[in-house]
Amino acid sequence: MGDAPTPDRAERLAQWLERDSPWWLCLAPGLALLLFVDKAFHIDDTQFLIYARLLTAHPFDPFEQVFEWDSMRVAIIDFPHPLLWQYSLAAVRALFGESEVAMHLLTFAVALVGLAGLRGLARRLEVPPLPACVLLAGSSAFLVLGTTIMPDLAAMALSLAALERMVAAIEDDARGWGILAGVLAAAAFLTRFTSAITVFVLLLYPLMRRRRFGTAYLPLLVALALIGASELVSLLSAGRPHFWSSLFRWSNAPSFTRDLHSRSTP
């Protein structure tokens, strides 16, 4: 009997992709964002730059500060943007000024966190991690939002990291990872309110895994506690919780928009 036939090039490539790729190789696709690190602020970048200016000037009293945007004057408490990402931008601005490079490097850093989270999830789900990371980093959403200072990519990255640590906490019964998962999920929510879906998954996943008590629900409890604390801070400082207030006001957009324009600058 002769030797077994040698796999062709496509088969060898498939076998290589299915290996547990090292972490640095899975993060490498994110390096493409460095090509745009000196890109000028554009689109809604200026909106978050205004946020950073306000928070630099009033770091301990943000919610009553007036935000001027698109000919409207709006208190931050009424704007449907949580403040964690804006505080991060404000910190970068305080250290380096309004530098495109410095602020884009902040986006780049959280993009790597997202790729690391995706690699971990892929390994847990027995999916080849390198193709998963290449597909994410090569997507139009990743490349476009990764070259801005808007919070969308940061929210996605923190969500991926939170979900990866949640799975690790539940499957390995690791309380420390559960706490970290809750912190990351709360950070995602406080970066973009749309990351509420991530908090919901913290409840859904252990239910689907038929886990009833213990470490399985620790990520959810930690996330809810931190989000609740944030809402309490805005309630005490501005008289109403930020998330629920902005959700109620913007869900009735026509009347709220009329009210905003009635208070517009001339």
N, C-alpha and C positions, 0 to 999 in steps of 0.2 A: 504494500500500500504506500503510495507516495505521500508527500507532505501535503498538508491542508492548503488550499488556495489562499494566497495573500489578499486581505481585504483591499478593495480599490480605494482611491483617494477620498471619495465621498464617505465611505464607511469609516475610514480612519478619522476623518473630520468629525463625524457624528460621535464616534467613541470618545474623542478628545473633549467635545462639548459636554458630554454626559458626565465627565469626571467632576469631582468636587473641586472646582477652580479655586485657587488661593484668593484671599480677600482683596489683595492689591490689584489683581487682574480684573475683579468684578467692579472695583471702583474706578479703574482706568478710563472707561468711557466718559465719565464725568469730567475728565480733563478738557474735553472740547469746550466747556464753558469758559475756560481761561482765555480762549481766543477773543472773547468779547468783554474782557474784564475792564477795558477802558472805554466802553461804549457810553455815549452820552445818555443822560436821563431822558426818557421819552414816555409817551402814552400817559398812563396814570402814575408813573414814578413821581411826578411832581406832587401829587396828592399826598403820598406817604412821606415825601420830603417836608411838606408843610407840617404834617404830624410830628416829625422828628424835631422841627424847630420849636413847636409849641411845647413838646414834652421836655426839651432841653431847658426852656425858659421856666416851665412850671412842672417840675417832675413829681411834686407831691399833691398837686391840685389839678389833675388833668381834665376832669369831666365837665367842668363849667367853662372851660376855655372855648372861645368862639373860633370855629373853623370856617374860613372863607374859601369857597370853592364854586366855580361855575356861576358866579354872580350871586351866590347864596351865602347867608351867614347862619351857621348851624353849630349848636353846642356839641361837643364831642360825645356827650351822653346820648344824644339823639342820632348819632351816626352809627350805622351797623358794622363797625369795625372794632374788634377787640384790640387791646393795646400792647400785647406782648411783643409782637414784631416791631411795632413802632418804637417801643422802648429800646429794643435792640439797635434799631437804626439811630436812635438818639444817642446811645452810648458810643456807637462808632463815630457819629458826627462830633461828639464832645472830644474824642481822642484824635481824630484825623481831619476834622472839618468836613465839608460837603464834597468829599472825594468820591468820584465814580468808582475808582479802583477799590477803595476800602469797602464801600458798601456792596459792590458786586462780589467781593471776596466773602462777605457774610452769606450771601445767597449761595455761593459755591460751596461753602462749608456745610450748610444744611443739606445741599444736594447730595453730598457724599454720605451724610447720615442716612438719607433715604435709600441710596444704593446699598449701603451696608444692611439696612433693614430688609430690603428686598432679597438680598443674597441669603440672609438668615431664613426668611420665609420660604424661599425656594428649596433650601436644603431640608427644612422641616417637612415640606410637602413632596419631597423627592422629585423636584423639577430641576433640570440643569440650571444652575445659578447664573453662569456667564451669559447665555442667550437671553435670560430674563432681564439682566442688567443692561445688556446692549440694546434690547428692544425699548426699555424705558428711557435710557439716556439718548437714544436716537429718535425718540418721538418728537413731534412738532411742539407739543405742550411743554415738554421738558426743556427743549432748546430755546423756545421763545420766552417762557416765563423765567428760565434760569439766567437770562441775560437782563432781567429787570430787578428792581428792588421791591416789587409787589410781593405780598405774603403768600401767594397761592402755592408756589413750589415748596416753601418752608412748611406750610400746613400739610401738604402731601407727604413730605419727607418725615415729619414728626409722626404722622399717622402710620406710615409703614414701619417705622421703628417701634412704635407703641404696639402694633399688632404682632410684630415678630417677638417682642419680649413677653407679650401676653401668652402666646402659644408656648414659649419656652417655660413660663411660670406654671402653666396648667399641665403640660406634658411631663415636666420634671419635678412638679410640686415644689417649686422654688419661690419662697415668699419674697425674697429680695427682688427677683425679677418681676414679680407681680406689682410691687410698689413702684419700681421704675416704669413699668408699662402704664400704670395709672398716671404718673407724673408726665410722661410723654404724651398720653392721650389728652390730658388737660392742657398741656402746652399747645397741642395742635388746635384744640378748640379755642384757646385764647389767642391764637394766631389768625384763625379764620373760623367764624361761627358755623360755617358749613361743615366743619369737621365734627359736628354733632353726630354724624353717621359713624364716626370712629368710636365714639363713646357707646353708641348703640351696639356695635359689634362686640364690645367688651361684655355685654349682656348676652348677645345672641350666641357667640361661640361656645361658652360653657354649657348653655342650654342644649345646643346641638350635640355636644360631647357627653351629654347626660351627667354633668357634674352638678351636684346640688349644693354642697357647702365647702368651706375651707378656702384654700388658696385660689380656687377658680374665680371667685367673685371679688377678690382683693383688688385687682386693677380697676374694676368698675367703681368700687367704694372709694378708692383713693382719688380717682378722676372726679367723681361727683363732689367729694369733699373740697378739693381745690377749686373747682368751678364755683361751688357754693360760696367759698371764702371770697372769691373775686367779686361775685355778685353782692356779697355783704359789704365789701369795701365801697363799691359804687353807691349802694343804698345809703350808707352812713355819710358819704362825702357829698353826694348829689341828690339824695332824697328818693332815688329810684334805682332798681337794678339795671345795669347796662344792657344785658342781653334781652331780657323780657321787655324792657322799655323800647328798645330799637325794633324788636320783632313786632310789637304791637303797632308802633307808629308806621313802620314801613310796609306792614301788611295792609294798611289803609292808605296806600300811596297817593291816590288822587287828592284827598283832603289834606294830607300832610304836605304834599308838594305845593298846593295852593298856599298853605300856611308859611312854608319856607319862602316862597316868592314874595309874599306880603311883607316879609322881613328882609328882603334883599337890599343890598346896597344900591344906591342910585347909579 
